[in-house]
Amino acid sequence: MKTDILLNELRGSFDFFLEFTNRKIGSPGFGLTVDSTKKPAVASIASVGFALTAWAIAAERGYLDRETACQITRGTLSTLLTNASQQHGFFSHFLHLETADRIGKSEYSTIDTAICLNGVITAAAYFHQDAGIADLAARLLERVDWDFLVFTREDKTLFSMAYNPDHEGDYVRGEPGLVGQWDMAAEQKMMYLQAAPRLEAQTARRLYQGFRRDTGAYAGAPVILNPGGNLFAYQFSEAWLDTARLLDPDGVDWFENTRRAALANRAFCIANADRYKAYHENSWGLSAGDSPKGYRVFGSPPCLKTPRHDGTVSIYSAVACLPFLPDMTLDLIHFLHDQRPRTWGPYGFYDAYNLDVAPAWYSHTLYGIDKGCSMLMIENHLTGLVWELYTGSPYIRQALEILQFRPRPDAGAQRP
C-alpha cells in the first residue's frame, strides 16, 4: 500500500512537469517549466533542472517513450543555449515561459543555474548515446564563467551569490553588480562540483573549504547547519549527489548530516505539537514553500537564528526525507494520504498545509522545485537512479577527484 502511494506520487510529479512545461514546438521557451502554478506564465530556471531529470526518470519508467524524452531534452538544452537570458553562463532566475526572456530585474542566479545544470548533467548521463544531447550539455557547462564569481575575503575564497546589473534589481543593495556571498553551509554544494573542472584545482579546493561549517547538535550529535534550519537546504544537492557513498576531503558525512537535520526537524515539530495542530510524529517538515501568507521560509533548530515557523507543514520537504528516514517518512506519507485527503490532488501531494488558521488551510499550489525535490528523492529511495546517473557521470567523477572526495568504506551498508 505504501509503495503504491509512492508510485502514484512519483507519477503525479511527472505529470506535473509534463503539464506545466512549455512543449510547443518552435516556441523560444520550449522546455521551460513554471516556477509555480500560481503564475503559469513565469518559468523558474531551477524548475528546468528538475524537469530535465524528470524526463530521464520518465524514460526509465516508461512514462514516456525514450525518443520523445530525448526530443524534449534536446529541445530544452537548445533553448538554454540559444534563447534563455544569461550573463556569463548564469541564467536569470525567472524567465517568461513563452519567450525565455528575463522577467523584470530578476537576478542572474548562481544556485538556480546550478540546479538547472544538475539536470543537464543528469540528462547527458542518461541519454549518453545521443550525440546532440551530449554536445549541447557540454557547451552549456563550458559556457559558465565560474571565475567571474570568485573573490577572497579574510583569507577565504568564496563565490558571489548572484549578478544583477540593474539599479534596484532583485537582491541589489546599493550598487548593482555581484551580489552576496556563499559563506555558510546551505544548498550550494553542487556549485563546487560544477565549478571544479572549470577552475584551477587549488582554487576549486579553496572554494569548497571557504564556506563556514557552523555546528549545532541534535541529541548530542553534531550537525553542520544552515542559518535558518530549512530542510530544503539539506536536500537540494543531495537529491543528485549520492552522499551515502562518499566522504568529503575532511571526512564529513553529508548523508548522515542530512539524516540528523531531518530527525531534529521532526523532533522540533513533535515538541511543539501542543501549540500547533498540524505537528505530530506523522506530520512534520519545516522548510521553504507555500503557506497561508504566501511563500515563506521556515525551519527548526539547530540553526544560527531563532527558527521561524507558524504551524505550516511543508509536505514536499518531509517526503524528500525518504532516503534518510524511510520508516518515519513512509508513516507520514501514509497518514497524509489517508487522514488528510485535502493534501492530495491530481499531481500527488500539494505543497503544504496548516490547521492553525480559520478555516484550516490546504495549499492548492505546486512549485517546480518542490515537486522536483520530492520526486528525485522518491526515485532515489526506490532505485537510486538519479544518484547513479549524476554521481557516476564523467563530469562529476572528475569534480569529486579534484575536490578529493573519497568513497566511504561502508558505502554498501550506509543507506538505510
C-alpha positions, -999 to 999 in steps of 0.1 A, spaced: 0 0 0 28 25 9 47 16 -23 15 22 -43 12 57 -28 49 64 -36 44 53 -72 13 74 -75 31 104 -61 60 97 -85 37 95 -115 18 126 -103 51 146 -101 60 136 -136 25 146 -148 31 180 -132 63 185 -152 46 173 -184 16 196 -179 35 227 -168 64 226 -192 63 245 -224 63 218 -251 52 239 -280 74 230 -310 90 262 -323 84 282 -292 115 302 -280 107 290 -245 104 253 -253 114 231 -223 109 258 -197 89 248 -166 68 271 -144 80 283 -111 46 276 -96 10 270 -106 2 304 -91 19 322 -120 18 298 -150 35 323 -174 66 325 -152 93 299 -156 120 292 -130 154 281 -143 157 258 -113 124 241 -122 140 233 -156 168 213 -138 142 192 -121 123 188 -153 153 176 -172 158 150 -145 121 141 -148 125 132 -185 152 106 -176 130 91 -148 101 90 -172 120 72 -199 133 47 -174 99 40 -160 81 40 -193 60 71 -187 75 85 -219 89 66 -248 127 71 -250 126 90 -283 100 115 -270 120 120 -238 151 126 -260 133 151 -281 121 171 -251 156 170 -235 173 181 -267 149 209 -273 152 221 -237 190 222 -240 188 241 -272 166 267 -256 190 271 -227 219 275 -250 204 299 -276 174 317 -261 173 317 -223 185 350 -208 220 346 -193 251 365 -183 285 348 -181 266 315 -185 244 321 -154 207 322 -161 181 347 -150 163 332 -120 128 339 -136 120 338 -173 90 343 -195 77 308 -202 69 315 -238 99 336 -248 127 327 -224 134 364 -218 144 376 -184 115 387 -162 119 423 -148 151 428 -130 155 392 -119 190 383 -107 213 360 -127 214 333 -100 242 310 -92 222 284 -72 193 283 -96 216 280 -125 234 252 -107 202 233 -101 194 237 -138 229 224 -147 224 194 -124 195 185 -146 218 190 -177 244 167 -162 218 140 -153 202 142 -188 235 139 -205 244 108 -184 211 91 -191 209 99 -228 246 94 -233 242 77 -267 225 108 -281 253 129 -297 231 160 -299 223 160 -262 260 153 -253 272 183 -274 246 207 -261 252 197 -225 290 201 -229 286 236 -244 263 247 -216 287 235 -189 317 250 -207 300 284 -211 297 291 -173 323 315 -162 328 304 -126 359 326 -123 336 357 -126 322 349 -92 354 341 -72 367 366 -46 388 364 -15 378 378 19 398 373 51 418 346 35 387 327 25 380 320 -12 342 324 -19 316 326 -46 293 355 -50 256 345 -49 243 363 -79 249 390 -105 224 418 -113 234 447 -135 204 468 -126 199 495 -100 171 484 -77 173 450 -92 164 419 -73 187 414 -43 207 446 -51 216 466 -21 234 497 -32 254 495 -64 245 468 -89 268 440 -99 278 410 -79 255 403 -50 261 385 -17 284 356 -10 282 319 -3 300 319 31 278 295 50 267 258 47 235 256 27 222 241 -6 252 252 -27 275 222 -26 265 213 -62 282 246 -73 317 235 -61 312 202 -81 302 220 -112 329 246 -109 358 222 -101 366 211 -137 364 247 -149 388 262 -124 424 257 -113 424 227 -89 437 248 -60 411 274 -65 384 248 -66 396 233 -33 398 266 -16 363 274 -26 350 242 -11 369 249 21 358 286 21 323 283 35 317 281 72 308 248 89 287 262 117 278 233 140 248 227 163 237 195 179 208 170 177 205 145 206 242 152 214 253 145 178 269 174 158 250 188 128 266 212 102 237 236 100 223 262 77 213 296 91 176 290 92 173 253 98 154 248 65 151 212 53 154 221 16 190 234 21 200 199 34 183 182 4 188 200 -29 224 190 -36 218 156 -20 189 149 -44 215 144 -71 248 136 -53 249 101 -37 264 113 -4 257 79 12 287 66 -7 311 95 -2 331 113 24 344 148 17 381 157 20 377 163 57 358 131 63 324 149 66 295 126 61 269 148 44 244 119 42 245 114 80 244 152 84 211 154 65 197 125 84 204 142 117 190 175 105 158 157 94 155 140 128 159 173 145 133 190 123 108 162 131 117 163 168 111 200 169 76 196 154 67 169 179 80 191 208 57 218 195 27 196 189 8 211 219 9 245 202 3 237 165 -24 213 154 -7 200 123 25 190 141 29 154 154 50 123 148 34 117 114 31 153 103 62 174 103 86 192 80 97 229 82 111 244 50 106 270 23 73 269 4 37 278 3 19 290 35 -13 308 44 6 340 39 22 330 6 57 318 0 76 317 33 108 302 47 105 281 79 130 260 98 139 243 131 169 240 154 197 235 153 202 268 134 220 301 138 188 322 141 157 318 161 137 294 140 107 307 121 75 286 119 38 291 121 22 256 121 27 251 83 38 216 74 59 216 42 48 183 27 74 181 -1 103 186 23 91 158 46 86 135 16 121 143 4 135 129 37 126 94 25 161 82 17 173 94 51 144 85 74 125 59 54 102 44 80 92 77 96 87 93 62 66 64 49 44 68 80 40 105 73 31 98 36 6 71 46 -10 94 73 -14 124 50 -27 104 21 -53 85 42 -61 110 70 -56 144 53 -70 138 19 -71 175 11 -33 174 9 -36 153 -22 -46 163 -58 -43 153 -94 -5 156 -93 0 139 -59 7 159 -28 2 197 -27 29 218 -12 18 223 24 -10 227 49 -18 245 82 -45 237 107 -39 268 130 -57 293 108 -95 296 103 -106 279 82 -79 252 81 -56 259 51 -46 234 25 -23 246 -3 -36 241 -38 -2 253 -52 26 233 -68 62 246 -71 85 231 -96 115 229 -73 94 214 -45 77 187 -66 111 181 -82 130 176 -50 105 151 -35 103 133 -69 140 128 -71 142 116 -35 114 90 -41 132 77 -72 165 75 -53 148 57 -24 132 32 -48 161 26 -73 190 51 -67 186 60 -104 193 98 -101 222 93 -77 237 67 -100 234 88 -131 247 121 -116 274 108 -93 286 84 -119 287 109 -147 322 117 -161 318 154 -152 310 148 -116 336 120 -112 362 145 -124 349 171 -99 350 146 -70 385 137 -78 396 173 -80 379 182 -47 394 150 -31 361 133 -21 366 96 -14 344 65 -13 333 57 22 345 22 33 310 11 44 292 26 14 271 -5 8 257 -5 43 253 32 48 220 38 31 190 27 53 
